[in-house]
Amino acid sequence: MNCQYCENVIPPGATKCPACGAPAPAVNPAPAQQQQYAPPPPQQPQAPVARKSAFTAGCLSFIIVGLGQMYNGQVIKGIVLLISAIILGSFTFGIGSLIILIVSIIDAVKIAEKINAGRQVGQWEFF
């Protein structure tokens, strides 16, 4: 804002002009806008998620490769893991089957934990 007498700049909040000493014009600040209360939007109820025991899923995959995946709802993935373990194990004297067994156990436990956390899990999602 400028002084009406000497045209010098008056800093905000000053009561008089620093150059000539004339009183600064009164400034009416803009009225504060009132904030209106808006209620939060209603949240849609979430469908209850069937909890899966990570321990049970791991034990089932240990007993039969892919059974933990079937328990978690990934039936086709469990069947593919079981068939893969049988075929690969027959060609590698069981070593390939052991690797698939370990991956199956870890995967079943991790997928059960994701389901319990409420996250969506795809049919072919691993870990």
C-alpha positions as CSV (number, residue, x, y, z in Angstrom):
1,M,0.0,0.0,0.0
2,N,1.2,3.5,-0.8
3,C,1.0,6.7,1.3
4,Q,-1.7,9.0,0.0
5,Y,0.5,12.1,0.6
6,C,4.0,11.2,-0.5
7,E,3.4,8.0,-2.5
8,N,6.0,6.0,-0.6
9,V,5.3,2.3,0.2
10,I,3.9,1.7,3.6
11,P,4.9,-1.7,5.0
12,P,2.0,-4.0,6.1
13,G,1.0,-3.5,9.7
14,A,2.5,0.0,10.0
15,T,0.4,2.7,11.5
16,K,2.1,5.7,9.8
17,C,4.2,6.3,6.7
18,P,8.0,5.8,7.4
19,A,8.9,8.7,5.0
20,C,6.5,11.5,5.9
21,G,4.9,10.3,9.2
22,A,1.3,10.6,7.8
23,P,-1.1,8.2,9.4
24,A,-1.6,5.1,7.3
25,P,-5.1,4.5,6.0
26,A,-7.0,1.9,8.0
27,V,-7.3,-1.4,6.2
28,N,-10.2,-3.6,6.8
29,P,-9.0,-7.2,6.4
30,A,-11.2,-9.4,4.3
31,P,-13.6,-11.3,6.6
32,A,-12.4,-14.8,7.3
33,Q,-14.3,-17.3,5.3
34,Q,-16.3,-19.6,7.5
35,Q,-15.6,-23.2,7.0
36,Q,-18.7,-25.2,6.7
37,Y,-18.8,-28.6,8.3
38,A,-19.2,-31.3,5.8
39,P,-19.8,-34.8,7.2
40,P,-17.5,-37.5,5.9
41,P,-19.0,-39.6,3.1
42,P,-20.5,-42.8,4.3
43,Q,-18.2,-45.7,4.0
44,Q,-19.5,-48.7,2.2
45,P,-19.3,-51.8,4.4
46,Q,-16.6,-54.2,3.4
47,A,-17.4,-57.8,2.8
48,P,-16.1,-59.9,5.6
49,V,-12.9,-61.7,4.6
50,A,-12.6,-65.3,5.5
51,R,-9.4,-65.5,7.6
52,K,-6.8,-68.1,6.6
53,S,-4.4,-69.6,9.0
54,A,-0.8,-69.2,7.7
55,F,0.3,-72.1,9.9
56,T,-2.4,-74.4,8.4
57,A,-1.6,-73.3,4.9
58,G,2.1,-74.0,5.4
59,C,1.5,-77.4,7.0
60,L,-0.9,-78.4,4.2
61,S,1.7,-77.5,1.6
62,F,4.3,-79.5,3.5
63,I,2.1,-82.6,3.5
64,I,1.1,-82.3,-0.2
65,V,2.7,-79.8,-2.5
66,G,0.0,-77.2,-3.6
67,L,-2.5,-78.1,-0.9
68,G,-1.8,-74.9,1.0
69,Q,-2.6,-72.9,-2.2
70,M,-5.8,-74.8,-2.6
71,Y,-6.7,-74.0,1.0
72,N,-6.0,-70.3,0.2
73,G,-8.4,-70.4,-2.7
74,Q,-5.8,-70.7,-5.5
75,V,-7.0,-74.1,-6.6
76,I,-5.6,-74.1,-10.2
77,K,-2.2,-72.8,-9.0
78,G,-2.1,-75.6,-6.4
79,I,-2.8,-78.3,-8.9
80,V,-0.2,-76.9,-11.3
81,L,2.4,-76.9,-8.4
82,L,1.5,-80.5,-7.6
83,I,1.8,-81.8,-11.1
84,S,5.1,-79.8,-11.6
85,A,6.5,-81.3,-8.5
86,I,5.7,-84.8,-9.6
87,I,7.1,-84.3,-13.2
88,L,10.2,-82.4,-12.1
89,G,10.9,-84.8,-9.2
90,S,10.8,-87.8,-11.5
91,F,13.5,-86.3,-13.8
92,T,15.7,-85.0,-11.0
93,F,15.5,-87.8,-8.5
94,G,13.4,-85.7,-6.1
95,I,15.6,-82.6,-6.0
96,G,13.3,-80.5,-8.2
97,S,10.3,-81.7,-6.2
98,L,12.1,-80.5,-3.0
99,I,12.6,-77.0,-4.4
100,I,9.0,-76.8,-5.5
101,L,8.0,-78.0,-2.0
102,I,9.9,-75.2,-0.3
103,V,8.5,-72.6,-2.6
104,S,5.0,-73.9,-2.1
105,I,5.3,-73.7,1.7
106,I,6.6,-70.2,1.7
107,D,4.1,-69.1,-0.9
108,A,1.1,-70.6,1.0
109,V,2.1,-68.8,4.2
110,K,2.7,-65.4,2.5
111,I,-0.6,-65.6,0.6
112,A,-2.5,-66.5,3.8
113,E,-1.0,-63.4,5.5
114,K,-2.0,-61.2,2.5
115,I,-5.5,-62.5,2.7
116,N,-5.7,-61.8,6.5
117,A,-4.4,-58.3,5.9
118,G,-7.5,-57.7,3.6
119,R,-5.5,-57.4,0.4
120,Q,-6.8,-58.8,-2.9
121,V,-4.9,-61.8,-4.1
122,G,-4.9,-62.9,-7.7
123,Q,-5.4,-66.5,-8.8
124,W,-1.7,-66.8,-9.9
125,E,-0.1,-64.4,-7.4
126,F,3.0,-65.6,-5.7
127,F,4.5,-64.5,-2.3
